[in-house]
Amino acid sequence: MEFKSKEEKDNFILANIKLVDFVINRRFAGYYKNECTYDDLKQIGIIGLIKSVDNFDESKDNKFSTYAIPYILGDILKEFRGKRNGIVYGRKITTNKYKIEEMLLSMTPKEIAKKMDMTIKDVEEIRSADLTVTSLDKKCYKDGCLAGTYADTLSPSYEEDYDTNMYIEYLLSRLDERERYVIEEIFYNNCSQQQVGLKIGVGQMQISRIMRKALKKMKACA
């Protein structure tokens, strides 16, 4: 999005901060009351708002609010993607955990604490943080009976879940037009790679490469 001056851009951002408030109140009302402050979420959401302003293309005739909300929601969810069992692990803790685990191969916790300017207690707490992600395909049981996979027990369908809809839209917005078309045709319209290839005039192997690249992009933003 282009502006004549920094002041004009700042004023536009200020005029649309209400979108950040909308996302927080709509999606995180209970969260900030129990886990963090409203201002914490708002600061993260404003970063998403600024990104949406920088990337918004007025020539495509999209409504700005529709474009911005997935960015705002996506940045807030990304910041807290390390949440496990009610504990929030930020990026710094996640990064330090991997560093500590690597250094433990040749150093003691005391040596690591000194090198990283931490207390031994900090090193042990970060080391014990559980960042394990369970596969969505893993079988889960209820009352001793197979209840399906973890994916089956999660949120409602795409059409029924407003928040999931917004987050998926955020991930799709990170793709270029061809990548997005391929993903939507394969996963939403149940087309085969060969069918999609015929539609855009490329071979099945090329569609496969486009799909893998697009999924890698989406995974990196998730």
N, C-alpha and C positions, 0 to 999 in steps of 0.2 A: 504494500500500500504506500503510495507516495504522498508526501506532505511538503508544503512550501517552506516550512521551518520546523525546528525542534519544538518550539512552543505550540504550534498547531498539532503536532503529533501528541505531545503531552496532554493537551486539552481533550483530544479525542479519547485517549486512554482513560483519563479521569471521568469522562462522560459515560464510559462503558464499564466502569468498575462494578456497577450494579450487577453485571453478568457473573462476576466472581461471587458476590453475595448470594445470588440465585443458586449457583451450583453448590455452595457450601450448605445453605439451608435446605436444599432439595435432597442432597446426597449424604451430607456429613453431620446433620443436626445432632445426633446422639454421640457421634465420634468425638467432636471437639469438646463436648461437655465432660467426657470421661478420660480422654487420652491426651489431648493437647488443647491449646487455646485457639480461639477464633482467629486471632491475629496471625498465628502460625500458619493456618490454612490459607488465610487471605494473602499473605506474602507469597506463598507458593503459587496460588491461583493467579496472582498478578503477573508472575513470570510467564505463565501460560498465555495470559491475555496479550502480553507484549509480543510473544512469539506469533500469535495469530494475527496481530496487526502487521507485523513484518512480512508475513507470508500471504496475506489476503490479496486476492487478485480481483479487483473491481470489475474487470472486463468480462468476468464469467457470470455476472449478474446474480451472484449469490447473496443472500441476506447475511450481514456481518455476524449477527448474534448466533445464527445457525452454524456458521463456520467456527466461531470463537469458543463456544461451549465445549466441544470435544477436546480442544487444546487445554482449556482450563481444568476440566475433569481429568484428562490424561496426565497432566503434570502432578496433580495432587495424588492420584493413585500411584504413579511411578515413585514418588517420594516415600510412600509408605508400603511399597511392594515387599519389603522385608518383614512385614508384620507376621509373626508366628506365635500362636498360642497366647494372644493378648499382649505380646511384647513387640515394640517397634524397633527394628534394626535399620538404622540409616545407612547411607552409602559409606560413610567413614568407618563405621563398625564392620560392615561387610568386607571392605577392602583390608582393614587391619587384621581381621580374622584370617584371611588368606595369607597375608604376610607372616603372621605369627606361626601359622601351621607349617609354612615353608622353613622358617628359621629354626623351628623346634627340631629339625632334622640334624642340626649341628650346634645348637646353642641351648642354654638352660633358660627357664623363665626369667631368672634374675638378670641374665645377660641381655635378654630381649627387652625387658623393662627399661634397662639403662639405655640401650640403643634407641628405643622409640620414645624415650622421655615419659615413661608411664610408671605407675606403681605395679608391683607384682600382682596385687589384687586385680587391677585393671586388665592385666594380661590374661589372668586366669578366667575372668568373667567373659572377656571377648572370645577367648579360646573355647569356652563351654557353650557359647551361643549356638542354638540349633537353627541352622539355615536350610535344613533338608527340605526339598520339595518332593511331595508324593506324586507319582504318576497318576494322571487322570484315568488311565486305563486299568489301574490296579483294582482288583475286586474288593468290595466292602460287604460286611455282613451286619445283619440286624436280628437280634434275638436268636442267634445261631443259624440263621438262614441267609443265603446269598441274596443281597439286595441290589445287585448290579455293580457298576463301576462308580468310582468317585464322581466322574462327570455326570452320572445319572442323578446324583443327589444334590447337585449344585443349583444355580439360579434357573428361573423360568426361561422359556424359549426367547429367541432374539426379538420376535415381534411383541412379546408380552412384557419384556423387561426394559424400561426406559433407560436406566443407568447403563446396562450392558450395551444397549443400542448406541448410546453416546460414546462409550469407550471404544467399541468396534469402529465407529465412524472416525474417531481420532486416529486409530491405527491405520485405517484405510487412507486417511488423508496424507499419510507419510509416503504413499506410493505415487509413482507417476501414472498418467492416464492409462497406458497400456497394461501396466502391472495390476492396477485396480480392476480393469476390465476382465483380465484373465482370472483373478481371484474370485470376483463376483460370479462369473460364468460357471466356474468349476464348483465352487462351494455353495452358492446360493441358488443357481439355476440347474445344478446337477448335470452339467455338460461334461463330456469326456474331453481329454486334452486334444484328441484328434478333431473333435467337433469345433472346439475353440480355434484350433489352427486353421481349419477351413474357413472360418468366419473372417479371420484377419489376414489370411494368405501366407501363413508360415507353417513349417512342419511340426509334428508332434514333439520332436526333441527340443525344438526352440521354445515351445510352450512350456515344456518341463523345466527348462532353464529359467524362464521368466518367472514361473511359479515358485521355484526354490529361492530365487533372489528376493522375490516379494515377501515370502514367508520369513526369510532371514531378517529383512528390514523390520517387519512387524514384531518379530520376537525381540529384536534389539530395543524397540520402543516400549515393550510391554512391561 
